[in-house]
């Protein structure tokens, strides 16, 4: 083969690998894709949150409480409706007091509980 042929093959091979990567970069500039999790007959869709949608102060305040009360945080992560259960709150006066002191956090958690928890996978998941 001549030098010109080798140069052309080299350029074409480079383009063959570069074009898909360039196309991927362009398509990834949009919002991240929605993720779906299938559990039995239910499909749960998770849309990524924008950093502007999350109040870092609220997250830090909840994080401090969760660090001090990991059992409560884990139970709420798996069943966020407990935050409105009077029986549960009476058994966990620290959580009740926290929500009374921070009603804005309770409201935000009720609207988007997934923003406040990182649920570790259960065994077998």
Secondary structure by P-SEA (a helix, b strand, c coil): ccaaaaaaaaaaaaaaaaaaaaaaaaaaccccbbbbbbcccbbbbbcccccccccaaaaaaaaaaaaacaaaaaaaaacccccccaaaaaacaaaaaaaaacaaaaaaaaacccccccccccccc
